[in-house]
Amino acid sequence: MPKYLTTNEAAERLRIAPQTLRVWRLRGVGPKFTKPTASRVRYSEAEIERFMEARTYQSTAEETTARKGRGVAA
């Protein structure tokens, strides 16, 4: 069975503030999440890993091109 993380646990794994994940959820730009109940948000470990892999680059030029493709400001 996959392991699911709370917002705080996922933020810790990503080394970002929990509030950043909350903002990303509102904007639709962060890792995918699930809501097992109306008030609980969970992130699968596999999704956190996929999110990080999708943002792994060989060079800054590659990252800049990818960021522009996602419509993210510099």
KANORSUL-V715732 format. One line per field, one symbol per residue. ss: DSSP state (~ for helix, > for strand, _ for the rest). psi: psi as a letter, one per 20 degrees, with the letter a starting at -180 (. if undefined). burial: I if it has 9 or more other C-alpha atoms within 8 Angstrom, else O. A space follows every 50 residues. Layout:
BEGIN
ss = ???
psi = ???
burial = ???
END
This chain:
BEGIN
ss = ___>>_~~~~~~~~___~~~~~~~~~~______>>>>__>>>>>~~~~~~ ~~~______~~~~~~~~~~_____
psi = pqpqqrgggggghilrqhhghgghghikiaqqrqnhrhjppqpqhhhggg gghikpqhrhggggggghhikpq.
burial = OOOOIIIIOIIIOOOIIIOIIIOIIOOOOIIOIOIOOOOOIIIIIOIIOO IOOOOOOOOOOIIOOOIIOOOOOO
END
